[in-house]
Amino acid sequence: KHLMPHSVVEIPKVSQSDSFISITMFEVASNVTVSVINKRTGEQVYTMVYLMSQNLQIDLNGQDDGEYSIIFSVDGVECFQTICPLRSPQSCRTS
């Protein structure tokens, strides 16, 4: 019986400093789509498509305090994370 290699998807690293969100892929991705949604209102406050990218910077300055969902698709693989940008990250609940 032969061993079949399995594809391993490495989740991009998401970090936050005040209103700035950084997304770092482990290698250059040919297509990355990023959306940020205010969890309280359901409003999409940011969306962008990046081509041939590894490090993304998102500035949410001017957005209300609170919880946001960030959804990103890296070469067709969708990832989801809750973030708390701006002035009150301590208000986030851990899911």
C-alpha positions in Angstrom: 0.0 0.0 0.0 1.4 3.4 -1.0 1.3 6.4 1.2 -0.6 9.3 -0.3 0.6 12.8 0.6 -2.1 15.1 2.1 -2.2 18.8 1.4 -1.6 20.8 4.5 -3.1 24.3 4.5 -1.2 26.7 6.7 -3.5 29.3 8.2 -2.3 32.9 7.7 -1.2 34.8 10.8 -3.4 37.7 11.7 -2.2 40.3 14.1 -3.6 43.6 15.3 -2.2 46.9 16.5 -4.9 49.5 17.3 -6.8 50.0 14.0 -4.2 48.2 11.8 -4.7 44.6 10.9 -1.8 42.6 9.4 -2.2 39.3 7.6 0.9 37.3 6.8 0.8 34.3 4.5 3.6 31.6 4.8 4.3 32.0 1.1 3.2 34.3 -1.7 -0.5 33.7 -2.6 -1.7 34.2 -6.1 -5.1 35.5 -5.0 -6.3 36.8 -1.6 -9.7 38.2 -1.0 -10.3 40.0 2.4 -13.6 41.2 3.8 -14.2 42.8 7.2 -17.7 42.8 8.7 -19.0 44.7 11.7 -20.5 41.9 13.9 -23.1 44.2 15.5 -24.5 45.8 12.4 -23.6 43.2 9.7 -22.1 46.0 7.6 -19.1 45.1 5.4 -16.7 47.9 6.2 -13.7 46.7 4.0 -13.2 44.4 1.0 -10.2 44.1 -1.2 -8.6 41.5 -3.6 -4.9 41.2 -3.6 -2.8 39.4 -6.2 0.6 37.8 -5.7 0.7 38.9 -2.0 2.3 37.6 1.2 1.9 40.5 3.7 -1.3 42.6 3.9 -2.0 45.7 5.9 -5.5 46.9 6.5 -6.3 50.2 8.2 -9.7 50.3 9.9 -9.2 53.8 11.3 -12.5 55.6 11.5 -14.6 52.5 12.2 -16.6 52.1 15.4 -15.3 50.2 18.4 -16.4 46.6 18.7 -16.1 43.1 17.3 -15.5 42.6 13.6 -15.2 39.4 11.6 -12.4 39.1 9.1 -13.0 36.6 6.3 -10.2 35.9 3.9 -9.9 33.5 1.0 -6.3 32.5 0.1 -6.1 30.7 -3.2 -9.7 29.4 -2.8 -9.3 28.3 0.9 -11.6 30.4 3.2 -10.5 31.4 6.7 -12.5 33.3 9.4 -11.4 35.2 12.5 -13.0 37.6 15.0 -11.0 40.8 15.6 -11.5 43.8 17.9 -9.9 46.7 16.1 -9.5 50.2 17.4 -9.7 51.3 21.0 -11.4 48.5 22.9 -9.9 45.1 22.2 -10.6 44.0 25.8 -14.3 44.1 24.9 -14.0 41.0 22.7 -15.3 37.7 23.9 -13.2 34.6 23.2 -15.2 32.1 21.1 
